Amino acid sequence: MSKPNRNTSLPSRRTFVKALGVAAAGLAFPARALMAGFPGDSKLHPVRHSTFVMGQIANVTIFHADAAHARESVTAVFNELRRLEKVMSVFDPESELSAVNRAAGRAAIPVSADLRDVIARSTLIASGTRDALDITVNPLLGLWGFRDNARSTPPTDAEVAGALSLVGISGVRIEGDSVGLTKAGASIDLGGVAVGFALDRIAAMLRSRGIASALLELSGDFYAIGAPPESRHGWEIGIEDPRHAGGIWKRVFIRDQALSTSGNYASTVVFNAKSYGHIFDPSRGFPADRLLSATVIAPTAFQADGYSTALFVSGDSSMLPAGARGLLLRS
């Protein structure tokens, strides 16, 4: 069998993206930036940097008249991403989230405003999507071999039922400044929302620094501030067609918007020559399989991230919030 990714940080429901000429040979790309050159306003200097953070490749491109200010802003962005990693990583035993998971079934524990906020907002998306987004699916990820517990056979029905007994957003407790889980053995995985939360945060940071043109990308999610100098329409993003290697299914422009694509073709385990993806249908305890991919374009990255997962699970675009639209790729 093939082994799942062994990230040491936040889990990914997408693999890395090739954006703006950043090399990522051999990887599947759910979406990619399609800008080839930037011949526009000569007063605006392009500054591009990439780093590995939150278990993913982060790409930042900024246009600004002051290149030094743009570089300082990129440094601030990467520092903030590393700080959020310490809050939300399910793999880091020292993270705040890991502390919440260890205390499951015993007590709610004090957490930072960031962790409380991302969990609270996730429960709201869950309630609006009939729990198609459920941050408590971590026991299922472990059961199916998406953690450090590779297995050679698929779970039995009894094993799936046992893991499902620990899954459910109703088991999340938010009490003032504390967060807890009501069932021992339950655990939270923020892989479906953490990237969006982080992108919104760093976009706000850049705007506060006077940045009016930038493209931020992390793990296949994008947030576009304004537009690049040569395009009033915005930043052009190509959505991958998983049926054709390297193919583009759709091209879209985003401006002061976010885009997220979810699919079960990137990170998989294989049993008996059949691949199973890592986005789970929490109503069944099995990997979601209604769609090939689901893309959401929304006003915020948190919405795009969370709702693309929910849309991939449910296939129901009627659940999307105002200002968001979905693009569904069916088999």
N, C-alpha and C positions, 0 to 999 in steps of 0.2 A: 504494500500500500504506500501511497505517497504521504509524506508527513506534512502537517500544517505548519504555517509560519511560526517561528519561535521568537516573537518580539520580546524585548525585555522591558517594554514600556506599555503605553496604551495599545489595546488591540485595534486592528483595523478591519473594517468591513469592505475595504477597497485596497488595492495595491497602489504602489507609487504611480505618479503621473509624470509624463514628459511634458514640461511646460516651458515655453520660451527658450528652447534650445538646451535645456538641462539634460545631460545624458542619463538615460535610464535603460540601457540596452537589455533586452531579454524579458522585460516586464510587460504585463498586460495593463493597458491604460483605459480606465472607464471614461475619461474625458481628457482633453488636452487643449492648451491654448494654441491658437493657430496663427498668431502674429509672427510675421517673418522679419520685418524690419520696422524701424521707427524714424521715418524721414521727416516728421512734422516740424513743429515749432523748434527752431534751433536754440531758443533760450532755455528749453527744458532738457535737462540732462537725464538719461536713463541710468538708473543704478539697479543692478540685479545681483542678488545673493541667494545662496541655498545653504541649508544646514540640515542635519539629522536631529530631530527632536520629536518627543512624544511617539517614538517608535516609527516615525515617518520622515519622508523628505519634505521640508518646507521650502517653498520658492517665493521670493518677494521681488517684484519689479516696481520701482517708483520713478516717476518723472517729476523733477523739481528744478527750479532755476539754480539752487544751491546744492551741488553734488555732495558737499561735506555734510550738510544738514540731512540729506537723504540717507547717507551712510550711517550717521548717528541714529537715525530713526529706525533703520533696519536692525542695528544692534539692540536697541530698546525692544523691538518686536521679538527678537529671538530670546532675549532674557525673560520676557514675559511668558513666552511659550514654555520655557524650561521651568519657570515657577509654577505654572498651571499643571505641568506634568507631575510635580511633587504632590499636587492636590488630588488628581483624578486617576492616576495610574492604578490599574488592577494588578499589575505585575510587580510593582515596587512595594515590598513589604513595609516600607517606611512611609508610604503615602497616607493621606487622610482617608481615602477610600478604603484602603486595606484595613485600617483600624476599625472602620465601620463594619466591614465584612467579618472581621475576627470577633466582634462583639455581638454578632447575630444571635438572636434568641435570648440575650441577657439584658441588654440595656441600650438606650439611645445615648450617644456620646457627643460632646461638643465638637463642632466642626466650624470651618471658616465660612464666611458669607458666600464665597465662590462655590464651595461644594454644596452648601444648602440650596443655593439658587439653582444650580444645574439640575439637582435632583428634584426640586419642587417644580421646575418648569417641565421636566420630563414627565412627571405625573400628570400634568395638565394635558400634554400631548397624548398620553395614554388614554385619558378619559375622553378625548375628542376623536380617538381612532379605534375605539372599542378594544383597547389594549393591544393593537397591532404593533405598537412600539412598547416594549416592556424591558426596562433596564435591569430586571431581576432574572434574566435568562442565563446568567453565568453558570448555574449548575448544569444546564443543557450543553453549553459549550465544553465544559469539562467532561461530561458523559460521552460526548461524541468524539473526543480526542483532539479538541482544538486548544488544549493547554499542554502541559508537559506530561501527558499521559496517553501517548499514542496507543491505539488498539488495532487488532487485526480483523475484528468482526464488528458488525453494527450492533448497537445496543438492542437488548431484548425489549419486548413490550413492557415487561415488569420493571426493567431499569428505567425506561422512559417515564413510566407512571410515577416511579419514585422521585425522579428529578423534577417532574412537573408539580409534585406536591409542595416543592419549595419555591415554585415560580408564581408570581402574582404581585401586581403593583400595590394591592391592598395590604401587603405585608411590609410596606415601607412606612415608617413612622417619622414625622417631622414635628418636633416639639420645641418651639422656640428656637434656640441656637443649636439644638441637638438633632441628630439623625440616627435612626436605628432600624433594625429588621426584626420582625416579631418571631420568626422561625429559626431555630438553630440549623445551620447548614445552608441557609439562604445566603445569597451574595449578589452584589450589584456589579454590572459591567457597563461602563459609560461609553463603549466604543461606538454606539449609534448616535451620540449627541456631543461628545466632548470636543471633537474637531470644530463643529459649528460654533460652540460656545467660545472656543479659543479664537476663531477667526473674527467673530464679532468684537471681541475684546481688543484685538490688535488693530482692527479697522478703526475703532474709536480712538485708539492711541494715535494713529497716524493722522486722522482728521484733526485731533487736538494740536498736532504739530504743524498744521497748515498744509498737509499733503492733500492735493485735490485730484491726483491721477496715480492709481496704483492697482496692481493685480496681486492678490494674495492667494496662495494655493497650499493646501495641506492635505495629503492623503486622498487626492482626487476631488476635494471640495474647493470651490473658488469663492472669493468675495472680490467684487470689482468696485473700486472707488473711482467715480468719474469715468473717463474714457482715455485711451492713449491719444497722443497728439494727432495722429493721422486718421482717426475715425471718430466722427461725432456719434456714431451708433453705439459705441461701447467696445468691449473686449470680446473678440470672437473665440468661442469655445467649441471644439468638436467632441461629440459624444461617441464613444467607441461602439462599434457593432461587434459583439462577441462571436457572431456567426462567421465573421471573416477577419482573419488575423490582420491587424493594422488598419482595418477599415473604419471609416467614419459613417455613423448612422444618420446623425443630424448635426447641423451647424447652427449655433444660436449666438446672439449678442447679449451681453449683460452689462448694465451700467447702474451703479449704486444698488446692486442686487447680488444675491448669492446663488450658487448652483451646486447641487450635490447629486451624484449618481450612485445608486445601490444595485448590486448584482451578486449572484452566488457563483460566478464563474472564476473569480480571482483567487480566493483562499478556500481550499477544499481538502477533504479527506476522501479516500477511495476505499470502498469495500466491494469485493467481488466485481471489480472492473467498473463500478458505478461511482460517480463523483457526487459528493454531498457538500453543499456550501455552508458557510458559517453564519448566515442570517436565518434566525429561527422563527417559525410560526409558533408563538407561545400558546396557542389554543390546541396544538397537536403534539408539540414536543419534537417535531421533525423540521429539517431545513425547509424554508419556504421555496415553493417551486411553481407559483402561478405565472411568473414573468421571467423574461431574460434579464431585464433591467428596468429600473424606475428612476427617472430624473425629476427633481423638483427645482424650480427657479422661484425664489421667494425674496421678500424684502430683507430678511435676516438670514445669516448662515445657520443659526440654531434651528430656525424653521425648516430650511432646506435640508439640513442634515437629519433631523428627527423625522420629518415627514417623508423623506425619500425611503427611509427604512420601513416606516409604516405602510407606505404605498406599495413597496415591493412585496411586503407580506400579504396585504389585503387585495391589491389590485383595484382599489376603490378610490378614484380621484375625487369623489364628492366630499371626502373628508378634509380636503385641503383648506387652509384658512384663507381669508380674504387677501388678495394681492399675490397669491401663489398660483403657479400652474404646474401641471405634471405632464411628463412625456413618458409613455409606457411602451416598452419594446416587448412584444409577445413572441412566443416561439412559433 
